[in-house]
């Protein structure tokens, strides 16, 4: 059995995650199989319900605002050949926005059901005393001179449950995304702050900053199936990022072709000439052009030291594939994406 205590911010983050459904379902399945039990301080439920209305309103506004922004962009900048069809589709989507909102908000109810079904924790007099000592000594999570009583109560209740497990056979873990208060100061945020590190010094007590990571650590087989079902939407790259990478790839591809030509010149397969020969262009290079190419090669070598090959055939294919895909994303036709 794994006894898991996650603070309020973890559950709120999960509720806001549009891809959180599989993780919620996985937790529910593990609970039903009696392999996972949630430790739920009453203050976690209280904070979750207190913040629910505000976050639901923010999510609803976010969905609606995103829809209206997309429609405005298509209306203003859409290409003529597809603009009307796109606006038609968006008009249809407008009628489904309330349903989309409901789907986004449904996870709050599912998570609340999980919390209400967990083992309810209330702070004992001993826990309250330790929290007061922690506050007086400015130990984490009180090290930022703010009211962190709720956070301290949560971690001290976790410690109380951990100490009460006389058998020592079960696993326990504490999950928080509040790394500022609970994780290492100016260090690895995946590790606990020095003031609470002793609570996680044994294999039976784990510290995590992600619920998905915690589930994966204790239930790896289930996690593999879970991760296969999850759909992740990464933040798109900015145009400037894409253009920077394209520039680098262009330099690498050009340099490789330049070196191939240099080998052909050295072997005598290609001749350096003083004037352009149209009829023999495949086997000659104008000397002044070649001198300019050598200067360009030196600039590329200075700009990309250690990143210019040589590459094996597979690596060369990957390099060209990256360049082609990025240029296609920016609007070029496939037939021209490898022109350099």
Secondary structure, DSSP 8 states (H G I E B T S, - for coil): -EEEEE-HHHHHHHHH-TT-HHHHHHHHHHHHTTSEEEEEEHHHHHHHHHHHHHHHHHHHHHHHHHHHHHHHHHHHH--HHHHHHHHHHHHHHHTTHHHHHHHHHHHHHHHHHHHHTSEEE---HHHHHHHHHHHHTT-TTSTTSS--HHHHHHHHHHHHHHHH--S--SEEEEE-S-HHHHB-TTS-TTSB-TTTGGGG-STTEEEES-HHHHHHHH-HHHHHHHHHH---------HHHHHHHHHHHHHHHHHHHHHHHHHHHHHTSSEEESS--GGGGGGEEEHHHHHHHHHHHHHHHHHSTT-S----HHHHHHHHHHHHHHHHHTT--GGGTT--
